[in-house]
């Protein structure tokens, strides 16, 4: 097979990369949905709210470290496109050192982090106590969770998305099985959900090391500590990851602020919004399959300096993403109320969620553009522009949410969230021509940003 054939980008290749990631990504919020569904069978709605707030805390503690996935994908994809094995091995070792370091630091700082999170989230005393019980168990999964981020980033960057899917499948199947065992079987309630996630994440991390054992063994055999700890390389990694960290923290804060505002509207609205956000997450994780394909394909084309392949990767991944977004919207339109019933049997919560379901129907077509642009910017390593675009979008989001909620209530909350997605797409679109200009100038040959 010729080199041209290896690197050509077709509809089949887009689906070969995005298909496993779509299945993998959709399974992530589905586990959250199962968490909600099992506690939704408990007699009081407080358990649903506690799991929602507990998951929100770990959005800050873990998703804030999403750069370990996204940054890794970009570095690996560009090294893969340039056929630079040494750069790949050095990246592996550096990001795993970061994952272990940040994981153990998170455990050491667990009590002040949990305490601060609960202080910022204004909820009832009962929900707050249940949330603390959940958080104090799940916090011990930090090193495993961050290693899983690294594994996923490496596999996507190497265009081995089937391995990323296998890893996520192991994590999620074990999590769901343990959910039913601990919550339904042993009647452990919210604590059972936390223990299920803790055990599943360590099991998945062990499997990740097994799946990546070949490249890791080669990296360890060729380790050169002087090169590995080279100041310029570490600064490059930290600068890119720092930008992604700020961007991700803003994104997580946007949803955290949404949930905090929901909590002020009462336990029923909090539970209803938590369920609707699960629909948002299912949609986002699914469409992110094409964004991840864009990361791998545009990053590889960028690293190889191939403008035509880059443009084709952008076009094909975006076309399929828009098509699937339309299908998801139609699915929520026709089956949305049935889906809500799968989360809980509490009539008040179902009625409240149904009233705001139209926002989830239109959300895919509004959100898909920012997802795709995120993937492209991560792949080529334009992380500074991502950070700036997100900071601007966040500022506009806070302005509109402050203005809309007092007048429109929960509808204003969902309108603000929709506008936030629009702001993200517009601001990233403003920076997009810089990527093309960079490729035309030949700057990509350095593989550095």
TORPA-424154 format. One record per residue (C-alpha): z, x negated, y; residue in one letter. Coordinates in steps of 0.1 Angstrom, whole numbers, padded with zeros to 4 digits, always signed. Each point is the difference from the previous one (the first is absolute). Layout:
TORPA-424154
ZXYA...
//
This chain:
TORPA-424154
+0000+0000+0000X-0009-0014+0034X+0023-0005+0029X-0018+0027+0019X+0006+0025-0027X+0037-0010-0002X+0005+0006+0037X-0023+0030+0005X+0018+0031+0012X-0011+0033-0015X+0014+0035-0004X+0011-0009-0035X+0019-0031+0012X+0017+0020+0027X+0012+0025-0027X+0009-0028-0024X+0024-0014+0026X+0012+0032+0016X+0003+0022-0031X+0029-0018-0016X+0017-0004+0034X-0004+0037+0007X+0016+0009-0033X+0027-0026+0006X+0007+0011+0036X+0001+0037-0007X+0026-0006-0027X+0023-0015+0026X+0007+0032+0020X-0003+0020-0032X+0032-0019-0011X+0016+0010+0032X-0012+0035-0006X+0017-0001-0035X+0031-0013+0017X-0001+0030+0023X-0009+0024-0028X+0028-0009-0023X+0027+0002+0028X-0018+0032+0012X+0012+0017-0031X+0036-0006+0011X+0017+0030+0016X+0002-0013+0036X-0027-0013+0023X+0022-0030+0011X-0011-0020-0030X-0036+0002+0011X+0009-0011+0035X+0021-0029-0013X-0028-0014-0021X-0024+0004+0029X+0024-0019+0023X+0007-0026-0027X-0037-0006-0005X-0003-0003+0038X+0026-0027+0002X-0019-0020-0026X-0032+0005+0020X+0017-0021+0026X+0015-0025-0024X-0030-0004-0023X-0031+0013+0018X+0009-0023+0029X-0008-0028-0024X-0034+0015-0007X-0015-0031+0014X+0008-0016-0034X-0027+0023-0014X-0024+0003+0029X+0001-0036+0012X-0003-0013-0035X-0031+0021-0006X-0017-0014+0031X+0008-0037-0008X-0009+0004-0037X-0032+0019+0007X-0013-0026+0025X+0009-0029-0023X-0017+0019-0029X-0032+0004+0022X+0000-0037+0009X+0007-0010-0036X+0030-0020+0011X+0024-0002-0030X+0025-0023+0017X+0004+0024+0029X+0005+0028-0025X+0027-0019-0019X+0018-0010+0032X+0000+0036+0012X+0015+0012-0033X+0029-0024+0002X+0007+0006+0037X+0001+0038-0003X+0022+0000-0030X+0025-0023+0018X+0000+0026+0028X+0004+0029-0023X+0031-0015-0018X+0015-0011+0033X-0004+0033+0018X+0011+0019-0031X+0033-0018-0003X+0006+0001+0037X-0004+0038+0000X+0027+0003-0027X+0023-0023+0020X-0004+0022+0031X+0000+0033-0019X+0031+0016+0014X-0008-0005+0037X-0036+0011-0006X+0010+0032-0018X+0027+0007+0025X-0023-0004+0030X-0027+0022-0017X+0024+0028-0006X+0013-0002+0035X-0036+0003+0014X-0008+0030-0023X+0018+0031+0013X+0007+0022-0030X+0029+0020-0015X+0031-0017-0015X-0009+0010-0035X-0035-0013+0002X+0012-0032+0016X+0024-0007-0029X-0026+0008-0027X-0025-0023+0019X+0026-0029+0000X+0006+0004-0037X-0038-0003-0006X-0005-0030+0023X+0029-0020-0013X-0015+0001-0035X-0037-0005+0008X+0006-0030+0024X+0004-0023-0030X-0037+0004-0008X-0011-0019+0031X-0012-0033-0017X-0019+0019-0027X-0016+0024+0026X-0012-0028+0022X-0015-0020-0030X-0019+0032-0009X-0015+0000+0035X-0012-0036-0005X-0015+0008-0035X-0019+0029+0014X-0013-0020+0029X-0011-0028-0022X-0018+0023-0025X-0018+0019+0028X-0011-0032+0017X-0013-0015-0032X-0019+0033-0006X+0020+0007-0032X+0011+0034+0010X+0004+0012-0037X+0030-0023-0002X+0015+0014+0031X-0005+0034-0015X+0017-0010-0033X+0030-0014+0019X+0004+0032+0020X-0004+0021-0031X+0028-0019-0017X+0022+0004+0030X-0007+0037+0005X+0001+0012-0036X+0033-0017-0006X+0013+0014+0033X-0010+0036-0008X+0014-0003-0036X+0033-0013+0013X+0001+0027+0027X+0000+0027-0027X+0024-0019-0022X+0026-0007+0027X-0003+0031+0022X-0008+0027-0025X+0014-0015-0032X+0031-0018+0013X+0005+0023+0030X+0005-0030+0023X-0016+0017+0031X-0011-0022+0029X+0016-0031-0015X-0022+0005-0031X-0031-0001+0022X+0011-0033+0015X+0008-0016-0034X-0034+0011-0014X-0018-0018+0028X+0022-0031-0002X-0007-0005-0037X-0037+0008+0002X-0006-0025+0028X+0015-0029-0020X-0019+0010-0031X-0033+0000+0021X+0008-0034+0016X+0004-0016-0034X-0033+0015-0011X-0016-0014+0032X+0010-0035-0008X-0016+0004-0034X-0032+0013+0014X-0003-0028+0025X+0013-0028-0023X-0033-0019+0000X-0005-0006+0037X+0038-0005+0004X+0000-0026-0027X-0029-0019+0016X+0017+0002+0034X+0032-0014-0013X-0018-0028-0019X-0018-0011+0033X+0029+0005+0023X+0002-0023+0029X+0031+0007+0021X-0013-0020+0030X-0032+0021+0002X+0018+0032-0010X+0024-0004+0029X-0026-0013+0025X+0011+0012+0034X-0034+0013+0011X-0005+0020-0032X+0034+0015+0002X-0004+0009+0036X-0034+0017-0008X+0017+0020-0028X+0030+0010+0021X-0021+0009+0030X-0023+0023-0020X+0029+0015-0020X+0021+0004+0032X-0028+0020+0016X-0003+0022-0031X+0038+0004-0001X+0000+0013+0036X-0029+0023-0007X+0016+0013-0032X+0034+0004+0016X-0016+0022+0027X-0017+0021-0026X+0032+0005-0020X+0019+0008+0032X-0026+0027+0008X+0008+0018-0032X+0037-0008+0003X+0001+0016+0035X-0019+0030-0014X+0026+0004-0028X+0029-0005+0025X-0014+0027+0022X-0004+0022-0031X+0037-0005-0008X+0010+0014+0034X-0018+0033-0009X+0022+0007-0029X+0002-0007-0038X-0027+0025-0009X-0025-0014+0025X+0009-0036-0011X-0006+0009-0036X-0033+0018+0008X-0013-0029+0021X+0010-0025-0027X-0022+0019-0025X-0029+0001+0025X+0003-0037+0006X-0004-0004-0037X-0033+0017+0003X-0009-0024+0029X+0011-0029-0022X-0021+0011-0030X-0030+0003+0023X+0006-0033+0017X+0006-0020-0032X-0031+0015-0015X-0023-0008+0029X+0016-0035+0002X-0019-0008-0032X-0031-0003+0022X+0019-0019+0027X+0012-0025-0027X-0036-0003-0012X-0010-0007+0036X+0027-0027+0002X-0012-0018-0031X-0038+0003+0007X+0001-0006+0038X+0025-0028-0004X-0022-0017-0027X-0032+0004+0021X+0018-0012+0031X+0013-0031-0019X-0035-0007-0013X-0015+0006+0035X-0024+0027-0012X-0005+0026+0028X-0024+0022-0020X+0025+0004-0029X+0028+0007+0025X-0019+0028+0016X-0010+0015-0033X+0037-0001-0011X+0011+0018+0031X-0027+0027-0003X+0004+0008-0037X+0037+0000-0001X+0002+0022+0031X-0026+0025-0013X+0019+0006-0032X+0033+0001+0018X-0013+0028+0023X-0014+0020-0030X+0033-0002-0019X+0019+0009+0032X-0020+0032+0002X+0008+0009-0036X+0037-0006+0005X+0000+0023+0030X-0018+0027-0020X+0025-0005-0028X+0030+0006+0023X-0018+0030+0015X-0005+0018-0033X+0030-0013-0021X+0025-0010+0026X+0024+0028-0005X-0001-0005-0038X+0008-0037+0005X+0030+0008+0022X+0014+0021-0028X+0000-0031-0022X+0025-0018+0023X+0027+0026+0002X+0009+0036-0010X+0020+0006+0031X-0018+0029+0018X+0012-0009+0035X-0014-0035-0003X-0033+0012-0015X-0004+0025+0028X+0007-0026+0027X-0024-0025-0015X-0028+0026-0003X+0002+0007+0037X-0009-0036+0008X-0024-0006-0029X-0032+0002+0023X+0010-0034+0015X-0004-0016-0035X-0034+0017-0005X-0015-0017+0031X+0019-0032-0004X-0024-0019-0024X-0030+0002+0023X+0022-0011+0030X+0017-0028-0018X-0028-0016-0021X-0014-0020+0030X+0032-0019+0007X+0005-0007-0037X-0035-0016-0003X+0003-0020+0031X+0034-0013-0012X-0016-0012-0032X-0028-0019+0019X+0024-0017+0024X+0023-0011-0028X-0029-0013-0020X-0014-0022+0027X+0034-0010+0013X-0001+0014+0035X+0037+0008-0001X+0007-0006+0037X-0024+0028+0009X+0016+0023-0026X+0034-0007+0016X-0012+0007+0035X-0018+0032-0010X+0031+0013-0018X+0023-0008+0028X-0022+0020+0024X-0004+0029-0024X+0038+0001-0005X+0006+0002+0037X-0024+0029+0004X+0015+0017-0031X+0036-0001+0015X-0013+0014+0032X-0018+0030-0016X+0028+0007-0025X+0026+0001+0028X-0022+0024+0020X-0012+0023-0029X+0031+0006-0021X+0020+0019+0027X-0029+0023+0006X-0015+0004-0035X+0029-0008-0023X-0010-0011-0035X-0037+0007+0007X+0003-0025+0029X+0014-0025-0024X-0030+0002-0023X-0024+0001+0030X+0015-0033+0012X-0003-0016-0034X-0037+0010-0001X-0006-0014+0034X+0017-0032-0011X-0027-0004-0027X-0027+0005+0026X+0016-0026+0023X+0000-0025-0028X-0037+0004-0007X-0010-0001+0037X+0020-0032+0007X-0012-0018-0031X-0036+0011+0008X+0003-0017+0034X+0007-0034-0017X-0026+0004-0028X-0029-0017+0019X+0021-0032+0001X-0003-0003-0038X-0038+0002+0002X-0001-0025+0029X+0022-0024-0020X-0024+0002-0030X-0030-0006+0022X+0016-0030+0016X+0007-0016-0034X+0037-0001+0006X+0007+0014-0034X-0008-0033-0017X+0035-0012+0009X+0016+0028-0020X+0027+0000+0026X+0011+0026+0025X
//
